[in-house]
Amino acid sequence: MAKWIKAKVIENIQWHSRLFSLRIEADLPPFMAGQFTKLALEINGARLARAYSFVNSPNQSIHEFYYVSVDDGGLSPQLAKLTVGDSVLVSEQASGFFTLDDIPAGKELWLLSTGTAIGPYLSILATAGLVERFEYIVLVHCVRHLEDLSYRSEIADLVEQYRGRLVYLPIVTRQVQPEMLSERVPSLIENGLLAAKAKVDLDPDTSQVMICGNPEMVRATTEMLLSLGFSKNLRRAPGNITVENYW
Ligand SMILES: Cc1cc2nc3c(=O)[nH]c(=O)nc-3n(C[C@H](O)[C@H](O)[C@H](O)COP(=O)(O)OP(=O)(O)OC[C@H]3O[C@@H](n4cnc5c(N)ncnc54)[C@H](O)[C@@H]3O)c2cc1C
């Protein structure tokens, strides 16, 4: 049984009408970058809980979750109404294997995301130890509109900190931007544009790929990588594709 902790809302940042970052104060046990927990609210006398990935690194005391308010969603529109000082329930126990500990060694680490699924990568990138394990890291964030590219100043800081070892590749699919890629991730892998733009190899012999977010993107990207000789990373059989579906 999950143990629930009452957390206090410190901030509910609104990026635009549907995108938010909830920052909460809660005394949680340690978690690993890339993991998720559950947030819950009592709605009409019943507790409604959903999974959300940590955006903060494990060594930061304020916990942060990046979320979209889903039209007609059960919980997320209610989370969007929270203001400073409100309470939200958070599951004490973090979960998930979408962590660096579960990624085999490699030369390049590709972090592929859609929408809010950039969150766990921000936690991973803010945690020490990545540069000892990989020569190059590519953070790919695929969104529909330019305004969905949140956390750009935090990402710019990370790019600076990684001193040439981290490449940030935003993809905007519904508003063509001259300097940005606009096709979907599987097509950009197939036509070679993703690796060409990053100037980093995407190679089954040397690369590890993490994929997170929209299950259709996760599925299609996995299929594309399998066709190129990549293999799924399973606990019983290590490979180089590690995935997390958000729904
Ligand atoms: C392991 C895990 C981690 C997750 N981490 C996050 C996170 O960090 N941020 C986040 O926003 N969501 C995350 N989710 C999704 C989240 O748990 C909820 O499903 C989402 O907030 C919608 O809940 P709801 O009750 O408002 O909508 P529901 O009434 O449960 O409706 C679910 C529908 O909402 C849509 N949906 C769900 N999540 C998203 C999303 N992220 N982007 C676009 N559409 C979506 C899908 O169409 C889905 O069928 C995660 C899910 C899993 C399984």
The ligand as an SDF file (V2000), in Angstrom:
LIG
                    3D

 53 58  0  0  0  0  0  0  0  0999 V2000
    5.5620    6.5050  -15.4250 C   0  0  0  0  0  0  0  0  0  0  0  0
    4.7230    7.7110  -15.7800 C   0  0  0  0  0  0  0  0  0  0  0  0
    5.2290    8.9890  -15.5910 C   0  0  0  0  0  0  0  0  0  0  0  0
    4.4640   10.1020  -15.9520 C   0  0  0  0  0  0  0  0  0  0  0  0
    4.9910   11.3550  -15.7910 N   0  0  0  0  0  0  0  0  0  0  0  0
    4.2810   12.4250  -16.2210 C   0  0  0  0  0  0  0  0  0  0  0  0
    4.8300   13.7400  -16.1290 C   0  0  0  0  0  0  0  0  0  0  0  0
    5.9470   13.9370  -15.6160 O   0  0  0  0  0  0  0  0  0  0  0  0
    4.0860   14.7820  -16.6130 N   0  0  0  0  0  0  0  0  0  0  0  0
    2.8390   14.5920  -17.1680 C   0  0  0  0  0  0  0  0  0  0  0  0
    2.2000   15.5680  -17.5970 O   0  0  0  0  0  0  0  0  0  0  0  0
    2.2940   13.3640  -17.2410 N   0  0  0  0  0  0  0  0  0  0  0  0
    2.9770   12.2950  -16.7650 C   0  0  0  0  0  0  0  0  0  0  0  0
    2.4030   11.0520  -16.8250 N   0  0  0  0  0  0  0  0  0  0  0  0
    0.9770   10.9700  -17.2240 C   0  0  0  0  0  0  0  0  0  0  0  0
    0.1240   11.2190  -15.9670 C   0  0  0  0  0  0  0  0  0  0  0  0
    0.2600   10.1450  -15.0690 O   0  0  0  0  0  0  0  0  0  0  0  0
   -1.3780   11.3660  -16.2740 C   0  0  0  0  0  0  0  0  0  0  0  0
   -1.7700   10.3420  -17.1470 O   0  0  0  0  0  0  0  0  0  0  0  0
   -1.7130   12.7080  -16.9240 C   0  0  0  0  0  0  0  0  0  0  0  0
   -1.3920   13.7850  -16.0450 O   0  0  0  0  0  0  0  0  0  0  0  0
   -3.2130   12.7880  -17.2400 C   0  0  0  0  0  0  0  0  0  0  0  0
   -3.9420   12.5290  -16.0580 O   0  0  0  0  0  0  0  0  0  0  0  0
   -5.4570   13.0160  -15.9600 P   0  0  0  0  0  0  0  0  0  0  0  0
   -6.0740   12.3490  -14.7700 O   0  0  0  0  0  0  0  0  0  0  0  0
   -5.5560   14.5030  -16.0070 O   0  0  0  0  0  0  0  0  0  0  0  0
   -6.0800   12.4820  -17.2970 O   0  0  0  0  0  0  0  0  0  0  0  0
   -6.8350   11.1060  -17.5950 P   0  0  0  0  0  0  0  0  0  0  0  0
   -8.2870   11.3070  -17.3320 O   0  0  0  0  0  0  0  0  0  0  0  0
   -6.1750    9.9910  -16.8380 O   0  0  0  0  0  0  0  0  0  0  0  0
   -6.5530   10.9920  -19.1710 O   0  0  0  0  0  0  0  0  0  0  0  0
   -5.4510   10.2590  -19.6650 C   0  0  0  0  0  0  0  0  0  0  0  0
   -5.1840   10.7290  -21.0970 C   0  0  0  0  0  0  0  0  0  0  0  0
   -4.4720   11.9510  -21.0380 O   0  0  0  0  0  0  0  0  0  0  0  0
   -3.5220   12.0200  -22.0900 C   0  0  0  0  0  0  0  0  0  0  0  0
   -2.1960   12.2530  -21.4700 N   0  0  0  0  0  0  0  0  0  0  0  0
   -1.7080   11.6870  -20.3400 C   0  0  0  0  0  0  0  0  0  0  0  0
   -0.4680   12.1630  -20.0490 N   0  0  0  0  0  0  0  0  0  0  0  0
   -0.1700   13.0570  -20.9960 C   0  0  0  0  0  0  0  0  0  0  0  0
    0.9580   13.8700  -21.2370 C   0  0  0  0  0  0  0  0  0  0  0  0
    2.0150   13.8810  -20.4070 N   0  0  0  0  0  0  0  0  0  0  0  0
    0.9640   14.6590  -22.3370 N   0  0  0  0  0  0  0  0  0  0  0  0
   -0.1200   14.6670  -23.1810 C   0  0  0  0  0  0  0  0  0  0  0  0
   -1.2260   13.9100  -23.0080 N   0  0  0  0  0  0  0  0  0  0  0  0
   -1.2600   13.1070  -21.9300 C   0  0  0  0  0  0  0  0  0  0  0  0
   -3.6120   10.7290  -22.8620 C   0  0  0  0  0  0  0  0  0  0  0  0
   -4.4440   10.9180  -23.9680 O   0  0  0  0  0  0  0  0  0  0  0  0
   -4.2470    9.7920  -21.8730 C   0  0  0  0  0  0  0  0  0  0  0  0
   -4.9670    8.7700  -22.5030 O   0  0  0  0  0  0  0  0  0  0  0  0
    3.1620    9.9270  -16.4690 C   0  0  0  0  0  0  0  0  0  0  0  0
    2.6500    8.6330  -16.6330 C   0  0  0  0  0  0  0  0  0  0  0  0
    3.4090    7.5420  -16.3090 C   0  0  0  0  0  0  0  0  0  0  0  0
    2.8250    6.1640  -16.5040 C   0  0  0  0  0  0  0  0  0  0  0  0
  1  2  1  0
  2  3  1  0
  2 52  2  0
  3  4  2  0
  4  5  1  0
  4 50  1  0
  5  6  2  0
  6  7  1  0
  6 13  1  0
  7  8  2  0
  7  9  1  0
  9 10  1  0
 10 11  2  0
 10 12  1  0
 12 13  2  0
 13 14  1  0
 14 15  1  0
 14 50  1  0
 15 16  1  0
 16 17  1  0
 16 18  1  0
 18 19  1  0
 18 20  1  0
 20 21  1  0
 20 22  1  0
 22 23  1  0
 23 24  1  0
 24 25  2  0
 24 26  1  0
 24 27  1  0
 27 28  1  0
 28 29  2  0
 28 30  1  0
 28 31  1  0
 31 32  1  0
 32 33  1  0
 33 34  1  0
 33 48  1  0
 34 35  1  0
 35 36  1  0
 35 46  1  0
 36 37  1  0
 36 45  1  0
 37 38  2  0
 38 39  1  0
 39 40  1  0
 39 45  2  0
 40 41  1  0
 40 42  2  0
 42 43  1  0
 43 44  2  0
 44 45  1  0
 46 47  1  0
 46 48  1  0
 48 49  1  0
 50 51  2  0
 51 52  1  0
 52 53  1  0
M  END
$$$$
